[in-house]
Amino acid sequence: MSKYNKLIIGILLDAIGYVSFLIPGIGEFSDIVWAPISAWIMTKLYKGRSGKVAAVINFVEEALPGVDVVPTFTLMWLYTYVFNKKKQLIKI
């Protein structure tokens, strides 16, 4: 999967996480369901230790009320493809 496909998927998944703000009352229940699903998806999009760490952060961020505004998938994409220069040098 290309890095830009991962970015698009990540933005969509972050948007799904924001849905809980739109539905008062039911939104908190949706966070309980969405948190483990989004963490699992994170481990599938990003392999290795960094993917596992991001999944834990994602799970906690989605499970805690009021913290859903953090775009975890997009931040992980930025970490992987923009800020992590060491990993990019190895690929060349």
PDB file of N, CA, C and O in Angstrom:
ATOM      1  N   MET A   1       0.846  -1.171   0.000  1.00  0.00           N
ATOM      2  CA  MET A   1       0.000   0.000   0.000  1.00  0.00           C
ATOM      3  C   MET A   1       0.894   1.238   0.000  1.00  0.00           C
ATOM      4  O   MET A   1       1.863   1.321   0.755  1.00  0.00           O
ATOM      5  N   SER A   2       0.554   2.188  -0.853  1.00  0.00           N
ATOM      6  CA  SER A   2       1.387   3.385  -0.941  1.00  0.00           C
ATOM      7  C   SER A   2       1.184   4.276   0.272  1.00  0.00           C
ATOM      8  O   SER A   2       0.180   4.176   0.977  1.00  0.00           O
ATOM      9  N   LYS A   3       2.149   5.142   0.502  1.00  0.00           N
ATOM     10  CA  LYS A   3       2.057   6.002   1.675  1.00  0.00           C
ATOM     11  C   LYS A   3       0.900   6.993   1.555  1.00  0.00           C
ATOM     12  O   LYS A   3       0.333   7.395   2.571  1.00  0.00           O
ATOM     13  N   TYR A   4       0.543   7.392   0.346  1.00  0.00           N
ATOM     14  CA  TYR A   4      -0.567   8.333   0.187  1.00  0.00           C
ATOM     15  C   TYR A   4      -1.921   7.650   0.382  1.00  0.00           C
ATOM     16  O   TYR A   4      -2.872   8.280   0.843  1.00  0.00           O
ATOM     17  N   ASN A   5      -2.008   6.379   0.038  1.00  0.00           N
ATOM     18  CA  ASN A   5      -3.222   5.621   0.356  1.00  0.00           C
ATOM     19  C   ASN A   5      -3.394   5.504   1.866  1.00  0.00           C
ATOM     20  O   ASN A   5      -4.507   5.604   2.381  1.00  0.00           O
ATOM     21  N   LYS A   6      -2.276   5.289   2.576  1.00  0.00           N
ATOM     22  CA  LYS A   6      -2.336   5.229   4.032  1.00  0.00           C
ATOM     23  C   LYS A   6      -2.779   6.570   4.614  1.00  0.00           C
ATOM     24  O   LYS A   6      -3.513   6.609   5.601  1.00  0.00           O
ATOM     25  N   LEU A   7      -2.338   7.657   4.010  1.00  0.00           N
ATOM     26  CA  LEU A   7      -2.741   8.978   4.487  1.00  0.00           C
ATOM     27  C   LEU A   7      -4.246   9.172   4.320  1.00  0.00           C
ATOM     28  O   LEU A   7      -4.920   9.630   5.242  1.00  0.00           O
ATOM     29  N   ILE A   8      -4.768   8.828   3.159  1.00  0.00           N
ATOM     30  CA  ILE A   8      -6.204   8.974   2.902  1.00  0.00           C
ATOM     31  C   ILE A   8      -7.013   8.094   3.856  1.00  0.00           C
ATOM     32  O   ILE A   8      -8.008   8.540   4.427  1.00  0.00           O
ATOM     33  N   ILE A   9      -6.585   6.853   4.022  1.00  0.00           N
ATOM     34  CA  ILE A   9      -7.268   5.947   4.940  1.00  0.00           C
ATOM     35  C   ILE A   9      -7.198   6.493   6.366  1.00  0.00           C
ATOM     36  O   ILE A   9      -8.181   6.443   7.105  1.00  0.00           O
ATOM     37  N   GLY A  10      -6.043   7.008   6.742  1.00  0.00           N
ATOM     38  CA  GLY A  10      -5.876   7.563   8.086  1.00  0.00           C
ATOM     39  C   GLY A  10      -6.785   8.748   8.340  1.00  0.00           C
ATOM     40  O   GLY A  10      -7.373   8.859   9.415  1.00  0.00           O
ATOM     41  N   ILE A  11      -6.907   9.631   7.368  1.00  0.00           N
ATOM     42  CA  ILE A  11      -7.796  10.786   7.515  1.00  0.00           C
ATOM     43  C   ILE A  11      -9.248  10.319   7.650  1.00  0.00           C
ATOM     44  O   ILE A  11     -10.001  10.854   8.465  1.00  0.00           O
ATOM     45  N   LEU A  12      -9.633   9.338   6.864  1.00  0.00           N
ATOM     46  CA  LEU A  12     -10.996   8.800   6.960  1.00  0.00           C
ATOM     47  C   LEU A  12     -11.248   8.148   8.324  1.00  0.00           C
ATOM     48  O   LEU A  12     -12.318   8.318   8.910  1.00  0.00           O
ATOM     49  N   LEU A  13     -10.261   7.406   8.823  1.00  0.00           N
ATOM     50  CA  LEU A  13     -10.417   6.750  10.119  1.00  0.00           C
ATOM     51  C   LEU A  13     -10.455   7.775  11.254  1.00  0.00           C
ATOM     52  O   LEU A  13     -11.197   7.599  12.220  1.00  0.00           O
ATOM     53  N   ASP A  14      -9.669   8.834  11.146  1.00  0.00           N
ATOM     54  CA  ASP A  14      -9.746   9.909  12.136  1.00  0.00           C
ATOM     55  C   ASP A  14     -11.124  10.565  12.096  1.00  0.00           C
ATOM     56  O   ASP A  14     -11.674  10.915  13.140  1.00  0.00           O
ATOM     57  N   ALA A  15     -11.679  10.732  10.908  1.00  0.00           N
ATOM     58  CA  ALA A  15     -13.020  11.319  10.771  1.00  0.00           C
ATOM     59  C   ALA A  15     -14.070  10.416  11.416  1.00  0.00           C
ATOM     60  O   ALA A  15     -15.007  10.909  12.044  1.00  0.00           O
ATOM     61  N   ILE A  16     -13.922   9.108  11.269  1.00  0.00           N
ATOM     62  CA  ILE A  16     -14.852   8.176  11.911  1.00  0.00           C
ATOM     63  C   ILE A  16     -14.771   8.342  13.430  1.00  0.00           C
ATOM     64  O   ILE A  16     -15.788   8.272  14.119  1.00  0.00           O
ATOM     65  N   GLY A  17     -13.575   8.560  13.943  1.00  0.00           N
ATOM     66  CA  GLY A  17     -13.415   8.784  15.382  1.00  0.00           C
ATOM     67  C   GLY A  17     -14.119  10.039  15.864  1.00  0.00           C
ATOM     68  O   GLY A  17     -14.520  10.115  17.025  1.00  0.00           O
ATOM     69  N   TYR A  18     -14.274  11.022  14.991  1.00  0.00           N
ATOM     70  CA  TYR A  18     -14.945  12.270  15.354  1.00  0.00           C
ATOM     71  C   TYR A  18     -16.463  12.133  15.381  1.00  0.00           C
ATOM     72  O   TYR A  18     -17.145  13.014  15.905  1.00  0.00           O
ATOM     73  N   VAL A  19     -17.001  11.065  14.836  1.00  0.00           N
ATOM     74  CA  VAL A  19     -18.452  10.879  14.761  1.00  0.00           C
ATOM     75  C   VAL A  19     -19.092  10.902  16.146  1.00  0.00           C
ATOM     76  O   VAL A  19     -20.247  11.303  16.286  1.00  0.00           O
ATOM     77  N   SER A  20     -18.356  10.479  17.163  1.00  0.00           N
ATOM     78  CA  SER A  20     -18.933  10.435  18.505  1.00  0.00           C
ATOM     79  C   SER A  20     -19.329  11.824  19.000  1.00  0.00           C
ATOM     80  O   SER A  20     -20.180  11.941  19.881  1.00  0.00           O
ATOM     81  N   PHE A  21     -18.728  12.872  18.452  1.00  0.00           N
ATOM     82  CA  PHE A  21     -19.111  14.232  18.825  1.00  0.00           C
ATOM     83  C   PHE A  21     -20.471  14.612  18.249  1.00  0.00           C
ATOM     84  O   PHE A  21     -21.151  15.487  18.786  1.00  0.00           O
ATOM     85  N   LEU A  22     -20.864  13.971  17.179  1.00  0.00           N
ATOM     86  CA  LEU A  22     -22.111  14.327  16.506  1.00  0.00           C
ATOM     87  C   LEU A  22     -23.350  13.729  17.159  1.00  0.00           C
ATOM     88  O   LEU A  22     -24.453  14.248  16.993  1.00  0.00           O
ATOM     89  N   ILE A  23     -23.171  12.640  17.900  1.00  0.00           N
ATOM     90  CA  ILE A  23     -24.311  11.932  18.484  1.00  0.00           C
ATOM     91  C   ILE A  23     -24.216  12.003  20.011  1.00  0.00           C
ATOM     92  O   ILE A  23     -23.567  11.157  20.625  1.00  0.00           O
ATOM     93  N   PRO A  24     -24.853  13.000  20.630  1.00  0.00           N
ATOM     94  CA  PRO A  24     -24.791  13.104  22.094  1.00  0.00           C
ATOM     95  C   PRO A  24     -25.404  11.867  22.765  1.00  0.00           C
ATOM     96  O   PRO A  24     -26.435  11.354  22.330  1.00  0.00           O
ATOM     97  N   GLY A  25     -24.758  11.411  23.813  1.00  0.00           N
ATOM     98  CA  GLY A  25     -25.255  10.241  24.542  1.00  0.00           C
ATOM     99  C   GLY A  25     -24.791   8.937  23.944  1.00  0.00           C
ATOM    100  O   GLY A  25     -24.132   8.145  24.618  1.00  0.00           O
ATOM    101  N   ILE A  26     -25.119   8.701  22.707  1.00  0.00           N
ATOM    102  CA  ILE A  26     -24.722   7.471  22.020  1.00  0.00           C
ATOM    103  C   ILE A  26     -23.238   7.528  21.647  1.00  0.00           C
ATOM    104  O   ILE A  26     -22.583   6.497  21.487  1.00  0.00           O
ATOM    105  N   GLY A  27     -22.735   8.724  21.516  1.00  0.00           N
ATOM    106  CA  GLY A  27     -21.346   8.909  21.108  1.00  0.00           C
ATOM    107  C   GLY A  27     -20.343   8.240  22.018  1.00  0.00           C
ATOM    108  O   GLY A  27     -19.371   7.651  21.547  1.00  0.00           O
ATOM    109  N   GLU A  28     -20.568   8.323  23.318  1.00  0.00           N
ATOM    110  CA  GLU A  28     -19.633   7.693  24.262  1.00  0.00           C
ATOM    111  C   GLU A  28     -19.660   6.177  24.131  1.00  0.00           C
ATOM    112  O   GLU A  28     -18.619   5.535  24.273  1.00  0.00           O
ATOM    113  N   PHE A  29     -20.822   5.590  23.865  1.00  0.00           N
ATOM    114  CA  PHE A  29     -20.900   4.147  23.635  1.00  0.00           C
ATOM    115  C   PHE A  29     -20.148   3.775  22.369  1.00  0.00           C
ATOM    116  O   PHE A  29     -19.474   2.746  22.325  1.00  0.00           O
ATOM    117  N   SER A  30     -20.256   4.604  21.339  1.00  0.00           N
ATOM    118  CA  SER A  30     -19.546   4.308  20.093  1.00  0.00           C
ATOM    119  C   SER A  30     -18.036   4.349  20.297  1.00  0.00           C
ATOM    120  O   SER A  30     -17.300   3.632  19.619  1.00  0.00           O
ATOM    121  N   ASP A  31     -17.572   5.180  21.224  1.00  0.00           N
ATOM    122  CA  ASP A  31     -16.133   5.210  21.525  1.00  0.00           C
ATOM    123  C   ASP A  31     -15.662   3.888  22.114  1.00  0.00           C
ATOM    124  O   ASP A  31     -14.555   3.436  21.825  1.00  0.00           O
ATOM    125  N   ILE A  32     -16.495   3.270  22.935  1.00  0.00           N
ATOM    126  CA  ILE A  32     -16.139   1.983  23.544  1.00  0.00           C
ATOM    127  C   ILE A  32     -16.000   0.908  22.462  1.00  0.00           C
ATOM    128  O   ILE A  32     -15.134   0.037  22.549  1.00  0.00           O
ATOM    129  N   VAL A  33     -16.839   0.978  21.467  1.00  0.00           N
ATOM    130  CA  VAL A  33     -16.791   0.011  20.366  1.00  0.00           C
ATOM    131  C   VAL A  33     -15.654   0.357  19.407  1.00  0.00           C
ATOM    132  O   VAL A  33     -14.946  -0.535  18.940  1.00  0.00           O
ATOM    133  N   TRP A  34     -15.475   1.645  19.111  1.00  0.00           N
ATOM    134  CA  TRP A  34     -14.498   2.070  18.111  1.00  0.00           C
ATOM    135  C   TRP A  34     -13.053   1.947  18.599  1.00  0.00           C
ATOM    136  O   TRP A  34     -12.159   1.695  17.791  1.00  0.00           O
ATOM    137  N   ALA A  35     -12.804   2.118  19.896  1.00  0.00           N
ATOM    138  CA  ALA A  35     -11.429   2.113  20.410  1.00  0.00           C
ATOM    139  C   ALA A  35     -10.661   0.833  20.057  1.00  0.00           C
ATOM    140  O   ALA A  35      -9.565   0.938  19.505  1.00  0.00           O
ATOM    141  N   PRO A  36     -11.176  -0.368  20.345  1.00  0.00           N
ATOM    142  CA  PRO A  36     -10.394  -1.565  19.987  1.00  0.00           C
ATOM    143  C   PRO A  36     -10.309  -1.795  18.479  1.00  0.00           C
ATOM    144  O   PRO A  36      -9.310  -2.316  17.983  1.00  0.00           O
ATOM    145  N   ILE A  37     -11.356  -1.405  17.754  1.00  0.00           N
ATOM    146  CA  ILE A  37     -11.324  -1.574  16.300  1.00  0.00           C
ATOM    147  C   ILE A  37     -10.252  -0.685  15.680  1.00  0.00           C
ATOM    148  O   ILE A  37      -9.483  -1.130  14.829  1.00  0.00           O
ATOM    149  N   SER A  38     -10.205   0.566  16.108  1.00  0.00           N
ATOM    150  CA  SER A  38      -9.220   1.486  15.536  1.00  0.00           C
ATOM    151  C   SER A  38      -7.797   1.094  15.928  1.00  0.00           C
ATOM    152  O   SER A  38      -6.869   1.256  15.135  1.00  0.00           O
ATOM    153  N   ALA A  39      -7.621   0.582  17.138  1.00  0.00           N
ATOM    154  CA  ALA A  39      -6.290   0.122  17.549  1.00  0.00           C
ATOM    155  C   ALA A  39      -5.838  -1.064  16.689  1.00  0.00           C
ATOM    156  O   ALA A  39      -4.676  -1.143  16.290  1.00  0.00           O
ATOM    157  N   TRP A  40      -6.755  -1.973  16.414  1.00  0.00           N
ATOM    158  CA  TRP A  40      -6.422  -3.131  15.576  1.00  0.00           C
ATOM    159  C   TRP A  40      -6.056  -2.670  14.162  1.00  0.00           C
ATOM    160  O   TRP A  40      -5.087  -3.156  13.578  1.00  0.00           O
ATOM    161  N   ILE A  41      -6.830  -1.736  13.619  1.00  0.00           N
ATOM    162  CA  ILE A  41      -6.536  -1.208  12.276  1.00  0.00           C
ATOM    163  C   ILE A  41      -5.160  -0.545  12.254  1.00  0.00           C
ATOM    164  O   ILE A  41      -4.419  -0.677  11.280  1.00  0.00           O
ATOM    165  N   MET A  42      -4.821   0.166  13.328  1.00  0.00           N
ATOM    166  CA  MET A  42      -3.504   0.826  13.394  1.00  0.00           C
ATOM    167  C   MET A  42      -2.382  -0.202  13.299  1.00  0.00           C
ATOM    168  O   MET A  42      -1.382   0.041  12.623  1.00  0.00           O
ATOM    169  N   THR A  43      -2.531  -1.357  13.972  1.00  0.00           N
ATOM    170  CA  THR A  43      -1.481  -2.377  13.905  1.00  0.00           C
ATOM    171  C   THR A  43      -1.373  -2.977  12.511  1.00  0.00           C
ATOM    172  O   THR A  43      -0.301  -3.433  12.114  1.00  0.00           O
ATOM    173  N   LYS A  44      -2.470  -2.981  11.767  1.00  0.00           N
ATOM    174  CA  LYS A  44      -2.430  -3.516  10.406  1.00  0.00           C
ATOM    175  C   LYS A  44      -1.837  -2.507   9.419  1.00  0.00           C
ATOM    176  O   LYS A  44      -1.182  -2.902   8.454  1.00  0.00           O
ATOM    177  N   LEU A  45      -2.057  -1.224   9.649  1.00  0.00           N
ATOM    178  CA  LEU A  45      -1.510  -0.201   8.750  1.00  0.00           C
ATOM    179  C   LEU A  45      -0.015   0.015   8.973  1.00  0.00           C
ATOM    180  O   LEU A  45       0.735   0.227   8.020  1.00  0.00           O
ATOM    181  N   TYR A  46       0.413  -0.038  10.232  1.00  0.00           N
ATOM    182  CA  TYR A  46       1.808   0.243  10.579  1.00  0.00           C
ATOM    183  C   TYR A  46       2.374  -0.928  11.363  1.00  0.00           C
ATOM    184  O   TYR A  46       1.980  -1.171  12.503  1.00  0.00           O
ATOM    185  N   LYS A  47       3.285  -1.640  10.757  1.00  0.00           N
ATOM    186  CA  LYS A  47       3.858  -2.852  11.350  1.00  0.00           C
ATOM    187  C   LYS A  47       4.949  -2.496  12.359  1.00  0.00           C
ATOM    188  O   LYS A  47       5.422  -1.361  12.412  1.00  0.00           O
ATOM    189  N   GLY A  48       5.328  -3.467  13.138  1.00  0.00           N
ATOM    190  CA  GLY A  48       6.451  -3.333  14.050  1.00  0.00           C
ATOM    191  C   GLY A  48       6.106  -2.639  15.353  1.00  0.00           C
ATOM    192  O   GLY A  48       4.944  -2.441  15.705  1.00  0.00           O
ATOM    193  N   ARG A  49       7.166  -2.281  16.045  1.00  0.00           N
ATOM    194  CA  ARG A  49       7.027  -1.674  17.368  1.00  0.00           C
ATOM    195  C   ARG A  49       6.286  -0.342  17.315  1.00  0.00           C
ATOM    196  O   ARG A  49       5.435  -0.076  18.164  1.00  0.00           O
ATOM    197  N   SER A  50       6.595   0.490  16.336  1.00  0.00           N
ATOM    198  CA  SER A  50       5.940   1.798  16.265  1.00  0.00           C
ATOM    199  C   SER A  50       4.437   1.647  16.018  1.00  0.00           C
ATOM    200  O   SER A  50       3.652   2.440  16.539  1.00  0.00           O
ATOM    201  N   GLY A  51       4.026   0.659  15.246  1.00  0.00           N
ATOM    202  CA  GLY A  51       2.611   0.405  15.021  1.00  0.00           C
ATOM    203  C   GLY A  51       1.903  -0.054  16.281  1.00  0.00           C
ATOM    204  O   GLY A  51       0.757   0.319  16.529  1.00  0.00           O
ATOM    205  N   LYS A  52       2.595  -0.873  17.083  1.00  0.00           N
ATOM    206  CA  LYS A  52       2.009  -1.345  18.339  1.00  0.00           C
ATOM    207  C   LYS A  52       1.875  -0.203  19.342  1.00  0.00           C
ATOM    208  O   LYS A  52       0.857  -0.087  20.023  1.00  0.00           O
ATOM    209  N   VAL A  53       2.897   0.632  19.430  1.00  0.00           N
ATOM    210  CA  VAL A  53       2.841   1.782  20.335  1.00  0.00           C
ATOM    211  C   VAL A  53       1.728   2.729  19.893  1.00  0.00           C
ATOM    212  O   VAL A  53       0.964   3.220  20.724  1.00  0.00           O
ATOM    213  N   ALA A  54       1.636   2.984  18.603  1.00  0.00           N
ATOM    214  CA  ALA A  54       0.582   3.857  18.081  1.00  0.00           C
ATOM    215  C   ALA A  54      -0.798   3.266  18.351  1.00  0.00           C
ATOM    216  O   ALA A  54      -1.741   4.008  18.624  1.00  0.00           O
ATOM    217  N   ALA A  55      -0.928   1.950  18.280  1.00  0.00           N
ATOM    218  CA  ALA A  55      -2.217   1.304  18.560  1.00  0.00           C
ATOM    219  C   ALA A  55      -2.634   1.503  20.008  1.00  0.00           C
ATOM    220  O   ALA A  55      -3.807   1.754  20.288  1.00  0.00           O
ATOM    221  N   VAL A  56      -1.686   1.394  20.931  1.00  0.00           N
ATOM    222  CA  VAL A  56      -1.997   1.609  22.350  1.00  0.00           C
ATOM    223  C   VAL A  56      -2.419   3.064  22.576  1.00  0.00           C
ATOM    224  O   VAL A  56      -3.406   3.335  23.260  1.00  0.00           O
ATOM    225  N   ILE A  57      -1.662   3.991  21.994  1.00  0.00           N
ATOM    226  CA  ILE A  57      -2.004   5.414  22.123  1.00  0.00           C
ATOM    227  C   ILE A  57      -3.376   5.673  21.513  1.00  0.00           C
ATOM    228  O   ILE A  57      -4.189   6.400  22.084  1.00  0.00           O
ATOM    229  N   ASN A  58      -3.628   5.080  20.360  1.00  0.00           N
ATOM    230  CA  ASN A  58      -4.910   5.246  19.684  1.00  0.00           C
ATOM    231  C   ASN A  58      -6.050   4.702  20.536  1.00  0.00           C
ATOM    232  O   ASN A  58      -7.099   5.336  20.652  1.00  0.00           O
ATOM    233  N   PHE A  59      -5.850   3.543  21.125  1.00  0.00           N
ATOM    234  CA  PHE A  59      -6.883   2.936  21.963  1.00  0.00           C
ATOM    235  C   PHE A  59      -7.218   3.838  23.148  1.00  0.00           C
ATOM    236  O   PHE A  59      -8.389   4.084  23.434  1.00  0.00           O
ATOM    237  N   VAL A  60      -6.201   4.325  23.827  1.00  0.00           N
ATOM    238  CA  VAL A  60      -6.418   5.189  24.992  1.00  0.00           C
ATOM    239  C   VAL A  60      -7.098   6.485  24.566  1.00  0.00           C
ATOM    240  O   VAL A  60      -8.019   6.958  25.234  1.00  0.00           O
ATOM    241  N   GLU A  61      -6.645   7.054  23.459  1.00  0.00           N
ATOM    242  CA  GLU A  61      -7.220   8.314  22.962  1.00  0.00           C
ATOM    243  C   GLU A  61      -8.691   8.152  22.606  1.00  0.00           C
ATOM    244  O   GLU A  61      -9.494   9.039  22.897  1.00  0.00           O
ATOM    245  N   GLU A  62      -9.054   7.056  21.993  1.00  0.00           N
ATOM    246  CA  GLU A  62     -10.452   6.827  21.624  1.00  0.00           C
ATOM    247  C   GLU A  62     -11.305   6.434  22.823  1.00  0.00           C
ATOM    248  O   GLU A  62     -12.490   6.767  22.862  1.00  0.00           O
ATOM    249  N   ALA A  63     -10.742   5.743  23.790  1.00  0.00           N
ATOM    250  CA  ALA A  63     -11.512   5.269  24.935  1.00  0.00           C
ATOM    251  C   ALA A  63     -11.799   6.381  25.945  1.00  0.00           C
ATOM    252  O   ALA A  63     -12.840   6.365  26.602  1.00  0.00           O
ATOM    253  N   LEU A  64     -10.893   7.338  26.071  1.00  0.00           N
ATOM    254  CA  LEU A  64     -11.109   8.426  27.029  1.00  0.00           C
ATOM    255  C   LEU A  64     -12.067   9.462  26.453  1.00  0.00           C
ATOM    256  O   LEU A  64     -11.909   9.896  25.312  1.00  0.00           O
ATOM    257  N   PRO A  65     -13.050   9.852  27.236  1.00  0.00           N
ATOM    258  CA  PRO A  65     -13.989  10.863  26.730  1.00  0.00           C
ATOM    259  C   PRO A  65     -13.326  12.234  26.613  1.00  0.00           C
ATOM    260  O   PRO A  65     -12.549  12.637  27.479  1.00  0.00           O
ATOM    261  N   GLY A  66     -13.639  12.937  25.540  1.00  0.00           N
ATOM    262  CA  GLY A  66     -13.143  14.296  25.341  1.00  0.00           C
ATOM    263  C   GLY A  66     -11.784  14.404  24.692  1.00  0.00           C
ATOM    264  O   GLY A  66     -11.332  15.513  24.410  1.00  0.00           O
ATOM    265  N   VAL A  67     -11.111  13.287  24.443  1.00  0.00           N
ATOM    266  CA  VAL A  67      -9.764  13.327  23.856  1.00  0.00           C
ATOM    267  C   VAL A  67      -9.802  12.919  22.384  1.00  0.00           C
ATOM    268  O   VAL A  67      -8.757  12.791  21.747  1.00  0.00           O
ATOM    269  N   ASP A  68     -10.985  12.719  21.853  1.00  0.00           N
ATOM    270  CA  ASP A  68     -11.138  12.235  20.482  1.00  0.00           C
ATOM    271  C   ASP A  68     -10.652  13.218  19.424  1.00  0.00           C
ATOM    272  O   ASP A  68     -10.585  12.867  18.246  1.00  0.00           O
ATOM    273  N   VAL A  69     -10.319  14.414  19.810  1.00  0.00           N
ATOM    274  CA  VAL A  69      -9.926  15.424  18.817  1.00  0.00           C
ATOM    275  C   VAL A  69      -8.521  15.200  18.277  1.00  0.00           C
ATOM    276  O   VAL A  69      -8.126  15.846  17.307  1.00  0.00           O
ATOM    277  N   VAL A  70      -7.769  14.309  18.878  1.00  0.00           N
ATOM    278  CA  VAL A  70      -6.402  14.029  18.417  1.00  0.00           C
ATOM    279  C   VAL A  70      -6.470  13.120  17.189  1.00  0.00           C
ATOM    280  O   VAL A  70      -7.000  12.012  17.275  1.00  0.00           O
ATOM    281  N   PRO A  71      -5.939  13.572  16.046  1.00  0.00           N
ATOM    282  CA  PRO A  71      -5.974  12.742  14.825  1.00  0.00           C
ATOM    283  C   PRO A  71      -4.829  11.723  14.818  1.00  0.00           C
ATOM    284  O   PRO A  71      -3.818  11.923  14.144  1.00  0.00           O
ATOM    285  N   THR A  72      -4.992  10.647  15.560  1.00  0.00           N
ATOM    286  CA  THR A  72      -3.922   9.685  15.796  1.00  0.00           C
ATOM    287  C   THR A  72      -3.395   9.043  14.514  1.00  0.00           C
ATOM    288  O   THR A  72      -2.184   8.901  14.352  1.00  0.00           O
ATOM    289  N   PHE A  73      -4.281   8.657  13.610  1.00  0.00           N
ATOM    290  CA  PHE A  73      -3.836   8.017  12.367  1.00  0.00           C
ATOM    291  C   PHE A  73      -3.005   8.982  11.517  1.00  0.00           C
ATOM    292  O   PHE A  73      -1.984   8.598  10.948  1.00  0.00           O
ATOM    293  N   THR A  74      -3.449  10.224  11.439  1.00  0.00           N
ATOM    294  CA  THR A  74      -2.718  11.221  10.658  1.00  0.00           C
ATOM    295  C   THR A  74      -1.374  11.532  11.303  1.00  0.00           C
ATOM    296  O   THR A  74      -0.373  11.683  10.602  1.00  0.00           O
ATOM    297  N   LEU A  75      -1.340  11.627  12.619  1.00  0.00           N
ATOM    298  CA  LEU A  75      -0.076  11.879  13.315  1.00  0.00           C
ATOM    299  C   LEU A  75       0.901  10.724  13.123  1.00  0.00           C
ATOM    300  O   LEU A  75       2.105  10.941  12.986  1.00  0.00           O
ATOM    301  N   MET A  76       0.382   9.496  13.112  1.00  0.00           N
ATOM    302  CA  MET A  76       1.250   8.340  12.879  1.00  0.00           C
ATOM    303  C   MET A  76       1.810   8.364  11.467  1.00  0.00           C
ATOM    304  O   MET A  76       2.971   8.013  11.254  1.00  0.00           O
ATOM    305  N   TRP A  77       1.000   8.772  10.505  1.00  0.00           N
ATOM    306  CA  TRP A  77       1.484   8.891   9.126  1.00  0.00           C
ATOM    307  C   TRP A  77       2.596   9.933   9.055  1.00  0.00           C
ATOM    308  O   TRP A  77       3.626   9.710   8.419  1.00  0.00           O
ATOM    309  N   LEU A  78       2.383  11.065   9.708  1.00  0.00           N
ATOM    310  CA  LEU A  78       3.413  12.117   9.723  1.00  0.00           C
ATOM    311  C   LEU A  78       4.697  11.617  10.377  1.00  0.00           C
ATOM    312  O   LEU A  78       5.792  11.881   9.880  1.00  0.00           O
ATOM    313  N   TYR A  79       4.567  10.898  11.483  1.00  0.00           N
ATOM    314  CA  TYR A  79       5.740  10.340  12.146  1.00  0.00           C
ATOM    315  C   TYR A  79       6.480   9.379  11.226  1.00  0.00           C
ATOM    316  O   TYR A  79       7.705   9.428  11.119  1.00  0.00           O
ATOM    317  N   THR A  80       5.734   8.514  10.568  1.00  0.00           N
ATOM    318  CA  THR A  80       6.345   7.474   9.741  1.00  0.00           C
ATOM    319  C   THR A  80       6.999   8.034   8.479  1.00  0.00           C
ATOM    320  O   THR A  80       8.106   7.629   8.126  1.00  0.00           O
ATOM    321  N   TYR A  81       6.331   8.953   7.804  1.00  0.00           N
ATOM    322  CA  TYR A  81       6.796   9.378   6.480  1.00  0.00           C
ATOM    323  C   TYR A  81       7.392  10.775   6.429  1.00  0.00           C
ATOM    324  O   TYR A  81       7.975  11.139   5.408  1.00  0.00           O
ATOM    325  N   VAL A  82       7.273  11.567   7.477  1.00  0.00           N
ATOM    326  CA  VAL A  82       7.830  12.922   7.442  1.00  0.00           C
ATOM    327  C   VAL A  82       8.922  13.099   8.488  1.00  0.00           C
ATOM    328  O   VAL A  82      10.023  13.546   8.166  1.00  0.00           O
ATOM    329  N   PHE A  83       8.627  12.751   9.741  1.00  0.00           N
ATOM    330  CA  PHE A  83       9.559  13.036  10.824  1.00  0.00           C
ATOM    331  C   PHE A  83      10.589  11.947  11.084  1.00  0.00           C
ATOM    332  O   PHE A  83      11.630  12.235  11.673  1.00  0.00           O
ATOM    333  N   ASN A  84      10.348  10.733  10.677  1.00  0.00           N
ATOM    334  CA  ASN A  84      11.255   9.619  10.936  1.00  0.00           C
ATOM    335  C   ASN A  84      12.248   9.476   9.786  1.00  0.00           C
ATOM    336  O   ASN A  84      12.130   8.565   8.966  1.00  0.00           O
ATOM    337  N   LYS A  85      13.214  10.369   9.731  1.00  0.00           N
ATOM    338  CA  LYS A  85      14.198  10.392   8.634  1.00  0.00           C
ATOM    339  C   LYS A  85      15.083   9.149   8.632  1.00  0.00           C
ATOM    340  O   LYS A  85      15.483   8.685   7.564  1.00  0.00           O
ATOM    341  N   LYS A  86      15.394   8.604   9.800  1.00  0.00           N
ATOM    342  CA  LYS A  86      16.264   7.438   9.880  1.00  0.00           C
ATOM    343  C   LYS A  86      15.660   6.262   9.124  1.00  0.00           C
ATOM    344  O   LYS A  86      16.365   5.572   8.388  1.00  0.00           O
ATOM    345  N   LYS A  87      14.374   6.029   9.295  1.00  0.00           N
ATOM    346  CA  LYS A  87      13.709   4.927   8.626  1.00  0.00           C
ATOM    347  C   LYS A  87      13.678   5.139   7.111  1.00  0.00           C
ATOM    348  O   LYS A  87      13.808   4.181   6.349  1.00  0.00           O
ATOM    349  N   GLN A  88      13.507   6.375   6.677  1.00  0.00           N
ATOM    350  CA  GLN A  88      13.458   6.671   5.238  1.00  0.00           C
ATOM    351  C   GLN A  88      14.824   6.465   4.605  1.00  0.00           C
ATOM    352  O   GLN A  88      14.900   6.032   3.455  1.00  0.00           O
ATOM    353  N   LEU A  89      15.905   6.759   5.318  1.00  0.00           N
ATOM    354  CA  LEU A  89      17.243   6.565   4.767  1.00  0.00           C
ATOM    355  C   LEU A  89      17.534   5.088   4.526  1.00  0.00           C
ATOM    356  O   LEU A  89      18.240   4.744   3.578  1.00  0.00           O
ATOM    357  N   ILE A  90      17.011   4.231   5.356  1.00  0.00           N
ATOM    358  CA  ILE A  90      17.225   2.794   5.207  1.00  0.00           C
ATOM    359  C   ILE A  90      16.546   2.280   3.943  1.00  0.00           C
ATOM    360  O   ILE A  90      17.069   1.381   3.286  1.00  0.00           O
ATOM    361  N   LYS A  91      15.383   2.840   3.592  1.00  0.00           N
ATOM    362  CA  LYS A  91      14.639   2.389   2.435  1.00  0.00           C
ATOM    363  C   LYS A  91      15.324   2.743   1.112  1.00  0.00           C
ATOM    364  O   LYS A  91      15.090   2.081   0.101  1.00  0.00           O
ATOM    365  N   ILE A  92      16.150   3.759   1.110  1.00  0.00           N
ATOM    366  CA  ILE A  92      16.785   4.209  -0.137  1.00  0.00           C
ATOM    367  C   ILE A  92      17.819   3.281  -0.613  1.00  0.00           C
ATOM    368  O   ILE A  92      18.439   3.526  -1.648  1.00  0.00           O
TER     369      ILE A  92
END
